[in-house]
Amino acid sequence: MKQTLRTRGQALAVAVVLAAGAAGCSVNSPFQTAKTQSIADGVAVNGLDGAEVNNIALVGGEAGGEATVTGAVENTTNQKITFTISAGGSKASTTVPPNTLITLGEKNLTLKKVKDGAGDMTGVEVGIGDQSVPVDVPVVAPTGYYEEFAPKGYTAPPTPSAPEAEEH
């Protein structure tokens, strides 16, 4: 009978140590769902009353060139609003009807002379009416999904060709 109590005691001690160790993992690892993150290529813009502005990105090529604005703007008011975006000396805008979501890529908004090129973050000013906020947005290359949003006149750089096989 002593053997059984000793075995049970050891098993209980091992179980307590394992449970304490497993509980410590969650203490040191914060919940990932407790932190709001933008899971798209673009960024969300906060601080503008009356609108939800999400997934803002610029589609462009080289630094100093043109870029097309993509993303979505939802007017949460009962009045039309004007969405504006500017970078450097260039500005683009569109009207958003009341209680409507628009996709900016369909509006053909283009910024000229964007300081940064594809793969970089660039500073822009995003506004609704007379409110505006500065935000850094990504500049994405006009390839894949973004190919249809390439700025007018954009020509893709030539792709390197594969070396030709030698004949023997």
Legacy VTK file of the C-alpha trace (Angstrom):
# vtk DataFile Version 3.0
C-alpha trace
ASCII
DATASET POLYDATA
POINTS 168 float
0.000 0.000 0.000
2.909 2.342 0.684
4.158 1.803 -2.839
0.825 2.959 -4.281
0.758 6.152 -2.189
4.321 7.003 -3.216
3.505 6.424 -6.906
0.346 8.516 -6.629
2.249 11.291 -4.862
4.929 11.364 -7.542
2.333 11.372 -10.307
0.468 14.216 -8.599
3.692 16.226 -8.212
4.543 15.754 -11.907
1.005 16.808 -12.912
1.221 19.978 -10.767
4.605 20.934 -12.255
3.338 20.366 -15.834
0.170 22.378 -15.216
2.142 25.267 -13.717
4.557 25.226 -16.646
1.764 25.217 -19.214
-0.084 28.037 -17.442
3.072 30.161 -17.498
3.151 30.080 -21.307
-0.010 32.128 -21.593
1.235 34.642 -19.028
4.297 35.428 -21.140
2.493 35.380 -24.510
-0.136 38.114 -24.961
-3.296 37.363 -26.906
-2.793 38.205 -30.567
-6.473 39.065 -30.925
-6.217 41.824 -28.329
-4.202 43.999 -30.724
-5.852 45.623 -33.766
-3.819 45.083 -36.909
-4.259 45.968 -40.557
-4.154 42.654 -42.419
-4.073 44.183 -45.887
-1.283 45.659 -47.988
-2.454 49.194 -47.223
-3.045 50.984 -43.940
-6.087 52.189 -42.043
-6.408 55.910 -41.340
-7.759 56.942 -37.944
-8.841 60.340 -36.682
-11.301 61.364 -39.394
-14.865 61.908 -38.161
-17.650 60.651 -40.402
-15.596 58.191 -42.441
-13.866 54.841 -42.266
-10.697 54.910 -44.384
-9.034 51.514 -44.895
-6.316 49.763 -46.873
-4.817 52.951 -48.330
-1.833 52.229 -50.571
-0.222 53.834 -53.597
0.513 51.787 -56.710
3.586 53.116 -58.440
6.974 52.366 -59.862
10.072 54.494 -59.476
10.604 57.248 -56.927
9.481 60.601 -58.299
6.865 59.061 -60.586
3.091 58.852 -60.561
1.101 56.582 -58.253
-2.538 55.471 -58.250
-4.437 55.573 -54.944
-6.113 52.339 -53.794
-8.130 51.532 -50.706
-11.673 52.089 -49.469
-13.590 54.991 -47.953
-16.925 54.556 -46.217
-19.042 57.626 -45.574
-20.833 56.986 -42.268
-22.827 60.223 -42.364
-26.084 61.315 -43.979
-24.308 63.952 -46.100
-21.858 63.657 -48.987
-18.205 64.083 -48.048
-15.047 64.834 -50.009
-12.067 62.512 -49.587
-8.664 64.035 -50.396
-5.154 62.678 -50.448
-2.004 64.668 -51.128
1.701 63.986 -51.366
4.239 66.701 -52.046
2.592 69.212 -54.359
0.073 66.763 -55.825
-3.508 66.337 -54.613
-6.410 64.071 -55.636
-9.983 63.997 -54.381
-13.356 62.335 -54.866
-16.852 62.742 -53.486
-18.404 59.966 -51.397
-22.229 59.838 -51.258
-23.980 59.496 -47.867
-23.811 56.062 -46.200
-21.763 54.613 -49.057
-18.547 52.622 -49.389
-16.350 53.399 -52.391
-13.266 51.654 -53.724
-10.590 54.206 -54.565
-8.944 52.084 -57.260
-12.103 52.473 -59.336
-11.932 56.296 -59.058
-8.592 56.653 -60.926
-7.061 59.003 -58.355
-3.444 59.704 -59.288
-0.721 61.542 -57.403
2.169 63.011 -59.407
5.822 63.080 -58.386
5.498 60.725 -55.398
8.766 60.986 -53.480
9.210 57.253 -52.822
9.037 54.244 -55.124
7.670 50.719 -54.959
8.654 48.912 -51.786
8.884 52.092 -49.693
6.577 53.873 -47.272
5.755 57.462 -48.175
4.124 60.274 -46.260
0.733 61.540 -47.413
-1.999 63.764 -46.013
-5.458 62.146 -45.958
-8.516 64.298 -45.421
-12.285 64.344 -45.145
-13.740 67.804 -45.618
-11.661 70.254 -43.564
-10.054 67.552 -41.358
-6.787 65.923 -42.350
-4.199 63.616 -40.836
-0.670 62.701 -41.907
-0.026 59.010 -42.478
2.707 56.835 -43.956
1.371 54.523 -46.655
3.078 51.786 -48.657
3.947 52.188 -52.310
3.363 48.835 -53.997
4.605 47.738 -57.400
1.990 47.461 -60.154
2.324 43.700 -60.473
-0.024 40.826 -59.741
-3.261 42.047 -58.181
-2.115 45.675 -58.512
-1.268 45.479 -62.216
-4.687 46.871 -63.202
-4.005 49.959 -61.026
-0.724 50.892 -62.710
-0.513 54.648 -63.345
-1.274 55.705 -66.929
1.842 55.584 -69.045
3.623 53.196 -66.650
5.882 50.724 -68.381
7.164 47.787 -66.419
10.921 47.325 -66.330
12.119 44.573 -68.644
12.331 41.175 -67.018
15.692 39.489 -67.280
15.639 36.743 -69.881
16.877 33.261 -69.170
20.275 32.441 -70.632
19.962 30.622 -73.921
21.030 27.036 -73.987
24.195 26.303 -75.903
24.041 23.842 -78.732
26.720 21.147 -78.880
LINES 1 169
168 0 1 2 3 4 5 6 7 8 9 10 11 12 13 14 15 16 17 18 19 20 21 22 23 24 25 26 27 28 29 30 31 32 33 34 35 36 37 38 39 40 41 42 43 44 45 46 47 48 49 50 51 52 53 54 55 56 57 58 59 60 61 62 63 64 65 66 67 68 69 70 71 72 73 74 75 76 77 78 79 80 81 82 83 84 85 86 87 88 89 90 91 92 93 94 95 96 97 98 99 100 101 102 103 104 105 106 107 108 109 110 111 112 113 114 115 116 117 118 119 120 121 122 123 124 125 126 127 128 129 130 131 132 133 134 135 136 137 138 139 140 141 142 143 144 145 146 147 148 149 150 151 152 153 154 155 156 157 158 159 160 161 162 163 164 165 166 167
